[in-house]
Amino acid sequence: MITIDKQQKLLLNVSRRLKEKLTAYAIGGTAMMLLGFKEATLDIDIVFENEKDRDIFKSAIKSLGYQGMDALQVYGAKRNQPQMFRLNDERFDLFAVQVIDFIFSDNMHKRAEQIHQFGDNLILKIANPHDIILMKCATDRLKDKDDARNIINATKINWDILIEEANKQIGLGKERAAFDLGCFLEDLKTQMKVDIPNGILDKLFEIVQNQAKQKQKKRQGL
């Protein structure tokens, strides 16, 4: 496990190896630790705005001895998997723009208001709790549901933000966004007894129904 102190040291070491200043976005357990939602994580999850920035970061961690690993071991057959690197029990999961079936959108960038700087060259903007939930929905592993439950139980959620972002994702071409989010939240409600308002699930599945109707109209040439 990577503790808060260990994460701090790792990111400072990476910053020293970077050849230029980078800004990236912390998601997953990394963001949760920096926001005070948990004390340790299995990996450091980062989203970059482009492939170039990810490549610069990759060069830095490779110079520290990190070796690439097969993302299939963790993410199975999911699309837009991260590039993963491991050294002993430390792992980096590095995404570029897309996190599985979600895009780290402009609105997510704007909501990432908390900023941490590590050394001279690494600036991490911390994903908003709402967007951490959305990214947890995208990766959708058992520990992701645990983390989403902890966030929802620990902070006040504006459910309209999740609805709006699901619609935003659909507009960006991620047609499954509302369906996947609805299923994720329904699992939290039924399997883990998380307090998810029924109205939110109804709104998400209404979006899905409207998508189906629009597709049917297109097939019929209406």
Steps between C-alpha positions, in 0.01 A plus 500: 500500500608857434449728800460877488863556605625245249296657223646840584855363474427314176355806330789719619746247354313504169497880497880504531529277193260698281668692219234771498209623710185287470141546611284190537188386685486261794206261504418178688673419825764767441237774495314342791810511718573862411137585583512311831264215407752218553846440643649255249453378145614217276613727217554858391237597240571799275329642192699706250360748250693345211734217404805727497466583870444135585814405308706758692370361830565142383864584423540639851362194679692261272820679603406411859480130410128454433417232246194478277238236581201354319183697580291193417595359840306778671254640246414190297365576154390859576579764239727804548699329773783684673865439436617330818843495665616313809799499733474257792161574661462844340289548186412790272187492281539770235202606287496752215171689455282187515440287806351177365156607367506856635681812383664729753294793373545877511247517784705247697808717444313803636371313805854391595556805718741357758862514384814335640851569377778244537845647466555743214356303210186307596165667558207273582146630484273284712180367347179615662328228712213483249745428220684242708168316526457521122850364441432223753193418293722478191750257654229318700695254713393384847738742671358779281154439643647505851670832426186652346299394806756666729488826303119510498485426873765761582389802299190676371436393141334729249332231293418745222874526425509127427192524276643799313836330450334181373324714237829675423670165446224392262555823305870411479413166342495281811151365444507253791576767762149530649441125484833414664457764770144384568608138537793600722282706734229234505760242608613735777140538614389135483822313578677739736202685652628842398241778521444577130183707433251310287439812294862500382475145371169586332659799322795293377284223362270760343805627311571143388142455383515825302823385337331176396205693354731728303687201357174336400387817323826514307462137393150576381620808314282738698 
